[in-house]
Amino acid sequence: MAPRLLITGETFQENVLKTLKARGYQIDLHRAHLDEEALCAAVRDKDAYILGGVEFASARVLRCASRLKILAVLGVGSARFVDIAAATDCGILVTNTPQANSRATAEMAIALMLSMARKVPFINQLTKTGRWRNDLVTRTLFHSTLGIIGMGAIGSLVADIARHGFDMNILYANPTAKPPVEQRTGAKRVSLEELVRVSDVISLHCPLTPETTNLIDDSQFRLMHPHALLINTARPHLVDPAALAAALNTRRIAGCAMDGYYIEPAPSPQADPYGLLLLSDEVFAVTSHLAYLTEDSIQKMCELAAWSVINVLEGQGRAMPMVNPEALHRKSVDKPG
């Protein structure tokens, strides 16, 4: 019997669909969003599910999926889309595609640095509202100091671009040393406190955990230069929102740009409980959690997810990377058919 595959989301690529169909997969593709009830019905008879939208595979959904062996998430942050514990209990392997979007996210971090340093959002706002200002003095990234918090795949790419594109001095805070990055970029590993104290630009690239929630709080803002820029393309809650609002309102730092917001979708500025969306574009800019979305990264994510499905269902190898490898050793709980 041909394997049955559910795919949700708007971005799954047609050429990857053709590859799967050529291998005999019966594909149930839903471009429009599925709520929990519809998702339960859609996944019930499927062997695999590629989640490329904003659906949430709850415990209820997973228990409806009596045949499901693998759930492949496009992108990272799998816990936002899947009840990982329930998937493990059901013996369903969850995979994601973290390496596929590293360069896209790194480029967005650099773009936000440039935008805030050169005040692009602010000048755009002024110009479009009839206020022509050709006397605004901005700043360059060249030879400035960049502090990177989290030197993983994305942080390492940011370091490479910053060093070789702008000759920036690179500092980083990370649980472990990264000798290859140090050799390529001259990066120096320092404490978090030293990094925020001396950096002109601070860029966040660490995971959100209980230990890193509100990692940047009032005590860290008090150490920063008044001209410091904070860039966050990782997770909003790495930064304490109240402390960020206070730092920007008092000009304790020069500005902040982030991809994604504390509430998603973001509320209207007047309804924002943190008051950040009411701030001038000169000091605060936000994009809608899309740093990872480029044509190239979407193609790579779709390919990786498809091969994870193929590897699991056809025994071609191991699905990588696995979010819950322990699911391979768990016996599925009883699930309604």
C-alpha positions as CSV (number, residue, x, y, z in Angstrom):
1,M,0.0,0.0,0.0
2,A,1.3,3.4,-1.0
3,P,2.4,5.6,2.0
4,R,0.1,8.4,2.8
5,L,1.5,11.8,3.5
6,L,-0.2,14.9,4.9
7,I,1.3,18.3,4.1
8,T,0.0,21.6,5.6
9,G,1.1,25.2,4.8
10,E,1.4,27.6,1.9
11,T,5.1,27.2,1.2
12,F,5.8,23.6,0.3
13,Q,7.6,23.5,-3.0
14,E,6.1,21.9,-6.1
15,N,9.3,20.3,-7.2
16,V,9.6,18.5,-3.9
17,L,6.0,17.4,-4.2
18,K,6.8,15.9,-7.6
19,T,9.7,14.0,-6.1
20,L,7.5,12.5,-3.5
21,K,4.7,11.6,-6.0
22,A,7.3,10.0,-8.2
23,R,8.2,7.7,-5.3
24,G,4.5,6.6,-5.0
25,Y,3.4,8.8,-2.1
26,Q,-0.3,9.6,-1.8
27,I,-0.3,13.2,-0.8
28,D,-3.0,15.1,1.0
29,L,-2.0,18.8,0.6
30,H,-3.7,21.6,2.6
31,R,-2.5,25.1,1.8
32,A,-5.1,26.7,4.0
33,H,-4.9,26.5,7.8
34,L,-6.4,23.5,9.6
35,D,-7.9,23.9,13.0
36,E,-7.6,21.1,15.6
37,E,-10.8,19.3,14.4
38,A,-9.9,19.4,10.8
39,L,-6.3,18.4,11.6
40,C,-7.6,15.4,13.5
41,A,-9.6,14.3,10.5
42,A,-6.8,14.9,8.0
43,V,-4.0,13.1,9.9
44,R,-6.1,10.1,11.0
45,D,-5.1,7.7,8.1
46,K,-1.6,9.1,7.4
47,D,1.8,7.5,7.7
48,A,3.7,10.8,7.8
49,Y,2.9,14.5,8.3
50,I,5.0,17.5,7.1
51,L,3.9,20.5,9.1
52,G,4.7,23.7,7.1
53,G,1.9,26.0,8.4
54,V,1.0,27.3,11.8
55,E,-1.1,24.3,12.8
56,F,-0.5,22.8,16.3
57,A,-0.3,19.0,16.6
58,S,-1.8,18.7,20.0
59,A,-2.0,15.5,22.1
60,R,-5.5,15.0,20.8
61,V,-4.4,15.3,17.2
62,L,-1.5,12.9,17.7
63,R,-3.7,10.3,19.4
64,C,-6.0,10.5,16.3
65,A,-3.1,9.6,14.1
66,S,-3.0,5.9,14.7
67,R,-0.7,5.2,11.7
68,L,1.6,8.2,12.0
69,K,5.3,7.4,12.2
70,I,7.0,10.7,11.6
71,L,6.0,14.4,11.9
72,A,8.5,16.6,10.1
73,V,8.4,20.4,11.0
74,L,9.6,22.9,8.5
75,G,12.0,25.2,10.4
76,V,12.9,25.2,14.1
77,G,11.0,25.8,17.3
78,S,9.2,22.5,17.0
79,A,7.6,22.9,20.4
80,R,5.5,25.8,19.0
81,F,3.9,23.4,16.6
82,V,3.9,20.0,18.2
83,D,3.2,18.6,21.7
84,I,6.6,16.9,21.9
85,A,5.9,14.9,25.0
86,A,2.6,13.5,23.5
87,A,4.4,12.7,20.2
88,T,7.0,10.7,22.2
89,D,4.3,8.9,24.1
90,C,2.7,8.0,20.8
91,G,5.9,6.7,19.3
92,I,5.9,9.5,16.7
93,L,9.3,10.8,15.6
94,V,9.5,14.6,15.3
95,T,12.1,16.2,13.1
96,N,12.9,19.7,12.1
97,T,15.2,21.6,9.7
98,P,17.4,24.0,11.7
99,Q,20.4,24.2,9.3
100,A,18.3,25.1,6.3
101,N,17.5,28.6,7.4
102,S,20.8,29.6,9.1
103,R,22.1,31.8,6.4
104,A,18.7,33.5,5.8
105,T,18.5,34.4,9.5
106,A,22.1,35.5,9.7
107,E,21.5,37.8,6.7
108,M,18.4,39.3,8.4
109,A,20.4,40.0,11.5
110,I,23.0,41.9,9.5
111,A,20.1,43.7,7.6
112,L,18.6,44.9,10.9
113,M,22.0,46.1,12.2
114,L,22.4,48.2,9.0
115,S,18.9,49.4,9.2
116,M,19.2,50.7,12.7
117,A,22.7,52.0,12.4
118,R,21.7,54.0,9.3
119,K,18.2,54.8,10.7
120,V,16.5,53.4,7.5
121,P,13.1,52.7,9.1
122,F,13.0,56.2,10.7
123,I,14.2,58.1,7.6
124,N,11.7,56.1,5.4
125,Q,8.9,57.1,7.8
126,L,10.0,60.8,7.7
127,T,10.3,60.9,3.9
128,K,7.0,59.3,3.2
129,T,5.2,61.8,5.5
130,G,6.7,64.8,3.8
131,R,9.5,65.5,6.1
132,W,12.6,65.6,3.9
133,R,15.7,65.4,6.1
134,N,19.1,65.3,4.4
135,D,20.9,66.5,7.5
136,L,20.6,63.3,9.7
137,V,24.0,61.9,10.7
138,T,24.0,58.2,11.0
139,R,26.7,55.6,11.8
140,T,28.6,52.9,10.1
141,L,29.2,49.3,11.2
142,F,32.8,49.4,9.9
143,H,35.4,48.7,12.6
144,S,32.8,48.7,15.4
145,T,32.5,46.0,18.0
146,L,29.9,43.3,17.6
147,G,28.9,41.1,20.6
148,I,27.2,37.8,19.6
149,I,25.3,35.9,22.3
150,G,25.1,32.3,21.2
151,M,27.7,31.1,18.7
152,G,25.9,28.3,17.0
153,A,25.2,27.9,13.3
154,I,23.5,31.3,12.9
155,G,25.8,33.2,15.2
156,S,28.9,31.8,13.4
157,L,27.6,33.0,10.0
158,V,26.8,36.5,11.5
159,A,30.4,36.6,12.8
160,D,31.8,35.7,9.3
161,I,29.7,38.3,7.5
162,A,30.5,41.0,10.1
163,R,34.2,40.3,10.2
164,H,34.8,39.9,6.5
165,G,32.2,42.3,5.2
166,F,32.6,45.2,7.7
167,D,35.9,44.4,9.5
168,M,34.0,44.4,12.8
169,N,35.7,43.3,16.0
170,I,33.9,40.2,17.2
171,L,33.2,39.2,20.8
172,Y,31.0,36.3,21.8
173,A,29.4,34.7,24.9
174,N,28.7,31.0,24.6
175,P,28.8,28.0,27.0
176,T,31.7,26.6,25.0
177,A,34.6,28.0,23.0
178,K,34.4,27.9,19.2
179,P,38.0,27.7,18.0
180,P,37.1,27.4,14.2
181,V,35.1,30.7,14.4
182,E,37.9,32.3,16.4
183,Q,40.4,31.3,13.8
184,R,38.3,32.6,10.9
185,T,37.1,35.9,12.5
186,G,39.5,36.7,15.3
187,A,36.5,36.4,17.7
188,K,37.2,36.5,21.4
189,R,35.1,34.6,24.0
190,V,34.1,36.8,26.9
191,S,31.5,36.9,29.7
192,L,28.0,38.2,29.1
193,E,28.7,41.2,31.3
194,E,31.8,42.2,29.4
195,L,30.1,41.7,26.1
196,V,27.2,44.0,26.8
197,R,29.5,46.5,28.4
198,V,31.8,47.0,25.5
199,S,29.8,46.1,22.3
200,D,28.5,48.7,19.9
201,V,26.0,46.2,18.5
202,I,24.7,43.2,20.4
203,S,23.1,40.3,18.4
204,L,21.2,37.5,20.0
205,H,21.4,33.9,18.6
206,C,20.9,31.6,21.6
207,P,17.9,29.3,22.2
208,L,15.1,30.2,24.6
209,T,15.2,28.1,27.7
210,P,14.2,28.7,31.3
211,E,17.8,29.8,31.9
212,T,17.9,32.3,29.0
213,T,14.4,33.7,29.4
214,N,14.9,37.5,30.2
215,L,18.6,37.0,29.7
216,I,18.8,40.7,28.8
217,D,17.2,42.5,31.7
218,D,17.5,45.8,33.4
219,S,20.9,44.9,34.9
220,Q,22.3,44.2,31.5
221,F,20.8,47.4,29.9
222,R,22.5,49.4,32.6
223,L,25.9,48.1,31.5
224,M,25.4,49.0,27.8
225,H,26.7,52.0,26.0
226,P,24.1,54.7,25.3
227,H,24.9,54.2,21.6
228,A,24.4,50.4,21.7
229,L,22.1,48.7,19.3
230,L,20.3,45.4,20.3
231,I,19.4,43.0,17.5
232,N,17.2,40.0,18.3
233,T,16.5,37.5,15.5
234,A,16.3,34.6,18.0
235,R,13.3,34.7,20.4
236,P,11.7,37.8,21.8
237,H,11.6,36.6,25.4
238,L,15.4,36.5,25.6
239,V,14.9,40.1,26.4
240,D,12.7,41.4,29.3
241,P,10.1,43.5,27.5
242,A,9.6,45.9,30.4
243,A,13.3,46.5,30.7
244,L,13.6,47.0,27.0
245,A,10.8,49.5,27.0
246,A,12.4,51.4,29.8
247,A,15.8,51.4,28.1
248,L,14.4,52.7,24.9
249,N,12.2,55.3,26.5
250,T,15.0,56.7,28.5
251,R,17.5,56.4,25.7
252,R,19.7,54.2,27.8
253,I,20.5,52.4,24.5
254,A,20.2,53.8,21.0
255,G,17.8,51.3,19.5
256,C,16.5,47.7,19.1
257,A,15.4,45.7,16.2
258,M,13.8,42.3,16.5
259,D,12.2,39.6,14.2
260,G,9.1,38.4,15.9
261,Y,7.3,40.0,18.9
262,Y,6.2,39.1,22.4
263,I,2.6,38.6,21.1
264,E,2.1,37.0,17.7
265,P,0.4,38.2,15.6
266,A,1.4,41.6,17.0
267,P,-1.5,43.7,18.4
268,S,-2.2,47.3,17.3
269,P,0.2,49.8,18.8
270,Q,-2.5,51.1,21.1
271,A,-3.3,47.6,22.4
272,D,0.4,46.7,23.0
273,P,0.8,46.0,26.7
274,Y,4.5,46.7,26.5
275,G,4.2,50.0,24.7
276,L,7.1,49.1,22.3
277,L,5.0,49.4,19.1
278,L,4.2,53.0,20.0
279,L,7.9,53.9,19.9
280,S,9.5,55.8,17.1
281,D,11.1,53.9,14.2
282,E,14.3,55.6,15.2
283,V,14.6,53.5,18.3
284,F,12.5,50.4,17.7
285,A,11.9,48.3,14.6
286,V,10.1,44.9,14.4
287,T,9.5,42.4,11.6
288,S,6.9,39.7,11.6
289,H,8.9,36.5,12.5
290,L,10.1,35.8,8.9
291,A,13.9,36.1,9.1
292,Y,14.2,32.4,8.1
293,L,11.9,32.8,5.1
294,T,13.7,33.1,1.8
295,E,13.3,31.2,-1.5
296,D,16.5,29.2,-0.9
297,S,15.7,28.4,2.7
298,I,12.2,27.2,2.0
299,Q,13.5,24.9,-0.8
300,K,16.1,23.5,1.6
301,M,13.6,23.0,4.4
302,C,11.2,21.1,2.1
303,E,13.9,18.9,0.8
304,L,15.2,18.0,4.3
305,A,11.7,17.3,5.6
306,A,10.9,15.2,2.5
307,W,14.0,13.1,3.0
308,S,13.3,12.6,6.7
309,V,10.0,11.1,5.7
310,I,11.6,9.0,3.0
311,N,14.3,7.8,5.4
312,V,11.8,6.7,8.0
313,L,9.1,5.2,5.8
314,E,11.4,3.5,3.3
315,G,14.3,2.6,5.6
316,Q,16.7,4.7,3.6
317,G,18.5,5.9,6.7
318,R,17.9,7.9,9.8
319,A,15.7,11.0,9.8
320,M,17.8,14.0,10.8
321,P,17.8,16.0,12.9
322,M,15.5,14.3,15.4
323,V,13.8,16.4,18.1
324,N,12.7,13.4,20.2
325,P,14.9,10.4,19.3
326,E,13.5,8.6,22.4
327,A,10.3,8.1,20.4
328,L,12.1,5.4,18.4
329,H,12.3,3.3,21.5
330,R,8.8,3.9,22.8
331,K,5.8,1.7,22.2
332,S,2.9,3.7,20.9
333,V,0.0,4.3,23.3
334,D,-3.4,3.1,22.4
335,K,-5.0,5.6,20.0
336,P,-8.5,5.7,18.6
337,G,-8.7,4.6,15.1
